[in-house]
Amino acid sequence: MMADSFFENKRILVIDQSFKDTNDRTWCFWETQPGFFEQIVHHRWENLRFFSADYTDTIRIQPYQYKMIRGIDLYEKVSRATSTRSNIEWRFEKVMAIENEPGKVRVRTDLFEYTGLYVFNSIHFTENGLPAKIDKKGNHFLLQHFAGWVIETDTDCFDPGTATFMDFRVSQEAGTTFVYVLPTSARTALVEYTLFSESLLAREAYEAALKDYIGRYLAVTDYTIQHREFGVIPMTNQSFPLQNGRIIQIGIAGGQAKGSSGYAFRFIQKQAAAIVENLRSGGSMRNRLSLADRKFRFYDGVLLRVLQSGRMSGADIFARIFEKNPPGRVLRFLDNETGWVDDLLIMRSVPTRIFLPAALQQLFSW
Ligand SMILES: Cc1cc2nc3c(=O)[nH]c(=O)nc-3n(C[C@H](O)[C@H](O)[C@H](O)COP(=O)(O)OP(=O)(O)OC[C@H]3O[C@@H](n4cnc5c(N)ncnc54)[C@H](O)[C@@H]3O)c2cc1C
């Protein structure tokens, strides 16, 4: 909205329960062009490495770049940019409820009440801060949970031109499990231990797995941990209400985390751009998924079904897809940007005897 003069004379209130002054997350995503947050891209890679038991490769992803943005850089950029706008105000309060009223919407916080024409809501009003599960046939729900360390070494240990996108050589006992390694210099890397499963591990288990991976696969024993992060992202094909009256759901609360990968950052940017375009053109907000959105939601459902049934491991699925397709097609597919021909070529990479029954079951929601 700040980038569009249409909103210059609109009063915008941003409410968050806390001021963001820590680097609580790192976002990675891929793009072919300079993006909206190009100036704060912390590092970028043109080569991605993939490891599994029977397929290992280093893939050049041009025209894509895999980009990293640190949470703190984004928070500071937004905070600085908004500080010069008299029409944008921040309040640090806990939102307790959001209610539609005739012609307006009311937000109740722990301190005050506000009314506005629209509310863009990214809060899940649940105890665990995750979307409420909708118990319906055909809905699958996994969690992507991960712990990451930024480690620093005294000697050159990493290739800053190549990121490890997925390393499945770790134990798969607790579910689909892999590690990313994102080197930002020869001596610094973010190493992230990630699982797709139904429940979280004990905190110590992530730390032990990271330590083991760094020693065993990176062959690094002398390092200091500069930063730690932990996250949980819902992986689901369930439908999220996009809009309720004047309340527009955004971010993960608006269903913008891809069900089969957990990637959300670019989806959120695309949703934000679409909302801005709708508001400025006076169009009504889109409250239904497009045909393409529904198609990808269906694919996500099929993949989640296969993962939950255990009929094929996530390691094998991703290995087959990466092995048998050019990287551009895979990245477009993961971004929900492929057409039918590319979709069919991706589907041909995975075994029909597993995916066809799963697709039929998903279609008829057995
Ligand atoms: C550690 C981590 C790493 C991630 N890495 C990636 C990645 O590499 N690539 C990718 O695509 N996605 C990634 N994601 C997923 C996704 O992009 C992020 O979770 C993203 O921040 C989601 O944006 P959001 O706006 O939905 O939620 P958030 O960014 O979580 O924003 C929600 C906001 O609501 C505030 N809030 C919550 N409750 C209240 C309340 N009651 N009152 C007032 N304020 C409230 C919170 O303080 C927060 O600021 C990651 C997520 C995490 C947690």
Ligand as a Chemical Component Dictionary entry (heavy atoms), coordinates in Angstrom:
data_LIG
# 
_chem_comp.id                   LIG 
_chem_comp.type                 NON-POLYMER 
_chem_comp.pdbx_formal_charge   0 
_chem_comp.three_letter_code    LIG 
# 
loop_
_chem_comp_atom.comp_id 
_chem_comp_atom.atom_id 
_chem_comp_atom.alt_atom_id 
_chem_comp_atom.type_symbol 
_chem_comp_atom.charge 
_chem_comp_atom.model_Cartn_x 
_chem_comp_atom.model_Cartn_y 
_chem_comp_atom.model_Cartn_z 
_chem_comp_atom.pdbx_ordinal 
LIG C1  C1  C 0 11.125 -19.225 11.579 1  
LIG C2  C2  C 0 10.326 -19.179 10.295 2  
LIG C3  C3  C 0 10.981 -19.246 9.066  3  
LIG C4  C4  C 0 10.240 -19.228 7.871  4  
LIG N1  N1  N 0 10.919 -19.308 6.691  5  
LIG C5  C5  C 0 10.219 -19.259 5.533  6  
LIG C6  C6  C 0 10.911 -19.295 4.294  7  
LIG O1  O1  O 0 12.128 -19.444 4.255  8  
LIG N2  N2  N 0 10.205 -19.189 3.157  9  
LIG C7  C7  C 0 8.837  -19.056 3.152  10 
LIG O2  O2  O 0 8.234  -18.948 2.078  11 
LIG N3  N3  N 0 8.157  -19.039 4.320  12 
LIG C8  C8  C 0 8.809  -19.137 5.505  13 
LIG N4  N4  N 0 8.125  -19.086 6.690  14 
LIG C9  C9  C 0 6.650  -19.088 6.627  15 
LIG C10 C10 C 0 6.018  -17.688 6.462  16 
LIG O3  O3  O 0 6.582  -17.019 5.361  17 
LIG C11 C11 C 0 6.174  -16.871 7.709  18 
LIG O4  O4  O 0 5.589  -17.552 8.792  19 
LIG C12 C12 C 0 5.509  -15.488 7.560  20 
LIG O5  O5  O 0 6.043  -14.647 8.537  21 
LIG C13 C13 C 0 3.992  -15.582 7.696  22 
LIG O6  O6  O 0 3.463  -14.298 7.622  23 
LIG P1  P1  P 0 2.105  -13.917 8.320  24 
LIG O7  O7  O 0 1.885  -12.499 8.025  25 
LIG O8  O8  O 0 1.064  -14.903 7.957  26 
LIG O9  O9  O 0 2.364  -14.157 9.871  27 
LIG P2  P2  P 0 3.425  -13.478 10.826 28 
LIG O10 O10 O 0 4.611  -12.992 10.105 29 
LIG O11 O11 O 0 3.621  -14.460 11.930 30 
LIG O12 O12 O 0 2.653  -12.204 11.366 31 
LIG C14 C14 C 0 1.593  -12.312 12.273 32 
LIG C15 C15 C 0 1.693  -11.121 13.188 33 
LIG O13 O13 O 0 0.567  -11.093 14.027 34 
LIG C16 C16 C 0 0.990  -10.705 15.322 35 
LIG N5  N5  N 0 -0.013 -11.205 16.250 36 
LIG C17 C17 C 0 -0.347 -12.496 16.500 37 
LIG N6  N6  N 0 -1.371 -12.529 17.393 38 
LIG C18 C18 C 0 -1.681 -11.259 17.679 39 
LIG C19 C19 C 0 -2.671 -10.646 18.504 40 
LIG N7  N7  N 0 -3.572 -11.358 19.201 41 
LIG N8  N8  N 0 -2.716 -9.295  18.558 42 
LIG C20 C20 C 0 -1.839 -8.526  17.829 43 
LIG N9  N9  N 0 -0.900 -9.065  17.040 44 
LIG C21 C21 C 0 -0.832 -10.397 16.952 45 
LIG C22 C22 C 0 2.375  -11.333 15.487 46 
LIG O14 O14 O 0 3.121  -10.635 16.474 47 
LIG C23 C23 C 0 2.928  -11.171 14.082 48 
LIG O15 O15 O 0 3.636  -9.972  13.912 49 
LIG C24 C24 C 0 8.816  -19.126 7.900  50 
LIG C25 C25 C 0 8.178  -19.073 9.143  51 
LIG C26 C26 C 0 8.909  -19.102 10.319 52 
LIG C27 C27 C 0 8.161  -19.081 11.635 53 
# 
loop_
_chem_comp_bond.comp_id 
_chem_comp_bond.atom_id_1 
_chem_comp_bond.atom_id_2 
_chem_comp_bond.value_order 
_chem_comp_bond.pdbx_ordinal 
LIG C1  C2  SING 1  
LIG C2  C3  SING 2  
LIG C2  C26 DOUB 3  
LIG C3  C4  DOUB 4  
LIG C4  N1  SING 5  
LIG C4  C24 SING 6  
LIG N1  C5  DOUB 7  
LIG C5  C6  SING 8  
LIG C5  C8  SING 9  
LIG C6  O1  DOUB 10 
LIG C6  N2  SING 11 
LIG N2  C7  SING 12 
LIG C7  O2  DOUB 13 
LIG C7  N3  SING 14 
LIG N3  C8  DOUB 15 
LIG C8  N4  SING 16 
LIG N4  C9  SING 17 
LIG N4  C24 SING 18 
LIG C9  C10 SING 19 
LIG C10 O3  SING 20 
LIG C10 C11 SING 21 
LIG C11 O4  SING 22 
LIG C11 C12 SING 23 
LIG C12 O5  SING 24 
LIG C12 C13 SING 25 
LIG C13 O6  SING 26 
LIG O6  P1  SING 27 
LIG P1  O7  DOUB 28 
LIG P1  O8  SING 29 
LIG P1  O9  SING 30 
LIG O9  P2  SING 31 
LIG P2  O10 DOUB 32 
LIG P2  O11 SING 33 
LIG P2  O12 SING 34 
LIG O12 C14 SING 35 
LIG C14 C15 SING 36 
LIG C15 O13 SING 37 
LIG C15 C23 SING 38 
LIG O13 C16 SING 39 
LIG C16 N5  SING 40 
LIG C16 C22 SING 41 
LIG N5  C17 SING 42 
LIG N5  C21 SING 43 
LIG C17 N6  DOUB 44 
LIG N6  C18 SING 45 
LIG C18 C19 SING 46 
LIG C18 C21 DOUB 47 
LIG C19 N7  SING 48 
LIG C19 N8  DOUB 49 
LIG N8  C20 SING 50 
LIG C20 N9  DOUB 51 
LIG N9  C21 SING 52 
LIG C22 O14 SING 53 
LIG C22 C23 SING 54 
LIG C23 O15 SING 55 
LIG C24 C25 DOUB 56 
LIG C25 C26 SING 57 
LIG C26 C27 SING 58 
# 
